[in-house]
Amino acid sequence: MPLLRSINFLHGIKLSSMGLILAFASQVNANVEFEASGKATAELRLFPESPQFSHQYQNANVSLAIEPDLFWQWNDGLDSLSFKSFLRLDQHDDERTHADIRELIWIHQGDDWELRSGIGKVFWGVTEFQHLVDVINQSDSIEDIDGEDKLGQPMINLSLVKDWGIVDLYILPGFREQTFPGKKGRLRSGLVVDTDQAQYEATNDERHTDLAVRWSHSIGDFDIGTHWFRGTNRDPILQAGLKGSETVLIPYYEQMNQFGLDLQATIDSWLWKAETIWRNTDSSTYWAAQAGFEYTFYGIQESNTDLGVLLEYGWDQRGKKATAVFQNDISIGARLALNDTASTEMLAGIIYDLDYESTSFQVEFSRRLGDKWKISLDGRFFSPENDDKLLSSFDKDNHIQIGVERYF
Amino acid sequence: MHLNPKPLSWMLSAIILSSASYALAETAEEKGLAIAQQTKERDQGWSDMQAQMTMVLRNSQGQESVREIRLKSLEQEADGDKSLSIFDKPLDVKGTAFLSFSHPVGADDQWLYLPALKRVKRIASRNKSGPFMGSEFAYEDLTSFEVEKYTYKYLRDEPCGSEQCSVVEQYPVDKYSGYTRRVTWIDQSENRLHKIEFYDRKGSPLKTLTYVDYKQYLGKHWRADIMKMVNHQTRKDTDLIWSEYRFKEGLKNADFNKNSLKRAR
């Protein structure tokens, strides 16, 4: 019933702000512009090896997703409402069959300010392999293991544009739990995470209101951002517990204070990037950082092809005790763009763990077919070493993924 | 002694005359620069501009593919223009937006907004010679014309359609340009570009751009409805069709920052 649960959640929390938005919408003049678009995706995952844990599905999984995007604009574009929903149906994993409101947000634009109210998504940061400073939205980690997919976050965000930069103030009423694969899913830990038993440090559980502030600015070749966040830690601590007679993992969400800094220098063909956070919770206080560069060779061999090479290093003060993947890891990547009519692209990345000597390798290929279709082929390979608990649960989960996207 | 002023005054007027004729005989480089400066000056004062761009890409077999982009730009007093491009087609890049602060000398500042990730990415502007969205237009073909971006050499006058054109060679200053030179045809009545021939890094003919159907806006600013780019080496071509030109609608600097980039759609 994960599908129903997410809808109930959104229903409960967001009814008030939906009412607010509708009230505003009803006041608008007749001059409303409306636009509908979106995409549908079909995905096939193939696992050559039999699963490591019992109940996991065998070798193939089919999944369908749809993301309609509705947009209204009025008041000469000074007001807009964006409604982006998401639904995935998964052949085997009941948890991966899920729905979300990615966005339901009213944006009002003033002279040098902007107010964004509703459910939204915010991205902070500059690095590619890990997004340390990006803490506003919860990961929809059942979608993919790369942490790029996010759940919609209820928010009121006032954005002030000043000569000395942009200041964003956030009130975040309500918290979204991280999603995890179900019993039948691949790419999961040995013990299943039971999200139904999630526990919180905050006495009002997932209804805690979080606060954040961010300043960002561009000064010449430099783009800089700094933030402070106070509220529910998006990364849970997973504790062993019981579901009936079965041992499961139960997420525990602490309260945290986080200070962070992100910086990019864009010089010629070089992008120098760094992100760092200081995080304070009941159980630990630590620094972590991700830093590196991207260099692009443009028009290699007198062709239109660009080749970008990336190198990043991730560090976490907690070392091997860290629940984070990037505690002492080097990441190397390559990005090949043919710059042709079909936008053919290829990405490859290797993450090497200096503590455990584990390696994971990922390759992604994509191109457009005609004007409305896009195809992709991804491959992921894991070789855990030396008691690397995080990666060893993916030991049998090497897979390729074929994706077809239709835009409308 | 008898001082005869006559030869002296004759000598003076001879000097004046010769220097005058020297001034008239400006070098080909000076004349080319003067035409470029005049072209820039005659179009100044457009303040802000919005337009719709449709690109029709054709490969050598004649297969077509379409790009649609909305463009906003803001004229700057002592700097290059600011511009915001919003992509509508192809649909997989719908909502992607591109913010650029161009500078006459040195690298431009550029940011790309990726709507799926809600991510604003500062990107390197070094890639001037790369193709714009897979078309035959390079990024540098679409940036605002600034006098300082080239050195010049006037070649000749010749008829271009019903007009008389000055033919001027332009040499890019930027070492990352994909061209060794551009030969431009500029009409003498209104300083409108009629044609540009591009020569690649080896000096071979690469592309020809032709401007079709000029219209005048606000009684001053001439804009072509269609720009046709033909690549002679790949036999591909791209038509860039402009429509819905709007000028002086009061766009401000605030319409060209990271917030407006995220809002663009």
Interface residues (C-beta under 8 A of the other chain):
Chain A: S37 K39 F71 S80 I107 Q109 D111 D112 E114 K121 V122 F123 V126 E148 S159 V161 I166 S216 S218 D221 D223 Q264 T266 D268 S269 W270 L271 T296 Y298 G299 E302 N304 D306 N339 D340 T341 A342 S343 R368 D371 K372 K374 E405 Y407 F408
Chain B: L57 N59 S65 V66 K89 P90 L91 D92 V93 K94 A107 D109 L117 K118 R119 V120 R122 I123 A124 S125 R126 N127 S129 G130 P131 G134 Y176 G178 R201 A254 N257 K258 N259 R263 R265
